[in-house]
Amino acid sequence: MIFALICSGYSFADKLIFKLNDPVGDDHGPGSYVYPTNPVFRPGSFDLTGFEVYESESDVIFNVYFKNWFTIPPDLQISNNKNLKDIFKAILFLQNIDIYIDKDHKYNSGITSLIPGRNAKVAPESAWEQAIFIAPQPYLARSEMGRLAKGMAGRVIVPATYDVRDNYVQCKISKKIMGQPTERWGYLVFVTGAEWETSAFSLSNWMQYGPSYEEPVLNRIVDQYPSEWEFGGGDPSGAVPNSIDMFVASGESQEKMLGSYDPKTKKRATLFAFYPFSSTLEVEKTGTKEAFAGEMEVVDVLKNVVVVNAGRGSGIFVGKLGQVYDGNGALVATVIVEEVREEVSICTVVPMTQTAEIVVRMKVKFK
């Protein structure tokens, strides 16, 4: 992953707040998903490659990029009406885009469920306050949200209009609704297959998957085997997440994250948002208190933040204190763990002197 933060000193008509690039070719969910067999599902048309957040004087602007351009279904391409063709070029047909925003970065302070049918949950440290649901049929999507997700009322924005430009989608939301964007915001962004018809409750699905079956809000289900209109590569448990591709932070693995569900217990996959490195988690609960001691290494440095090579499963926890030493064994700084990810942890730094400099490969000792 490549993060980019733009300092406020730059002046543009639309100011870039945040940017994240995603690897090409990972449009396979936890690693096993395959596209439907209908050729309208062009390879790469669900492969996310970039995400940007801008602000203008009045709006917050979200750009979501894909590897391939968007497809207009053949039965709509035959129209000879130029105005109608122009309309078709400006909307999505096959993709839903979900954007969940953690505005305060406080543990368990927001919502940890997703729009029904996504079949995953959000980690408490990424609990969100506001979401954007970009759908082919926004008015139907609003209706379905009101029917199936009443608990999210006022939290999920379904924009009536958005721009589709070759291989990316641009969505503008008024600051009166979104508020002022900051580098503190975290984002969980993924794509699902769009369903054009409302999903009547299916007794057969309930009997197959049990009480964990959740009626989806206009998204396609990933089945065990692909068919003309459904993605394949899941399993018969019904516990698989329905996200085809998602953005993850440095040190995280999309495959591990989307594959964290349990087909036996029906436990859903837990998803984590990504944050600019300058963000700081406000902890109301410090998580595990397992004993953790050892010597780690600095693997990245940005401003007053360092990244160390200890992640989930190592025993490290939010709030843990450590000390950074240079090659001569001299104490350089004290750090505190602010966020624990899959393979690394993000720490903020309190320098010991005005001239203290932290570089990659310095040792970090936790006691």
ABEGO torsion letter per residue (X at the ends): XBBBBBBAABBBABBBABBBBBBBGABAEAGABBBBABAABBBGAABBABBBBBBBAABBBBBBBBABBBBBBAAAAABABAAAAAAAAABBAABBBBBBBBAAGBBGABBABBBBGAGBBBBAAABBABBBBBBABAAAAAAAAAAABAAABGABBBBABBBBBGABBBBBBBAAAAEBBBAABBBBBBBBBBBABBBBBBAAAAAAAEAABBBBBGBBBBBABBBAABBBGBBAAGABBABABBBBBBGBBAAAAAAABBAAAGBBBBBBBBBBAABBBBBABAEBABBBBEBBBBABBBEABBBBBBBBGAGBBBGBBBBBBBAAGBBABBBBBABBBAABBBBBBBBABAABBBBBGBBBBBX
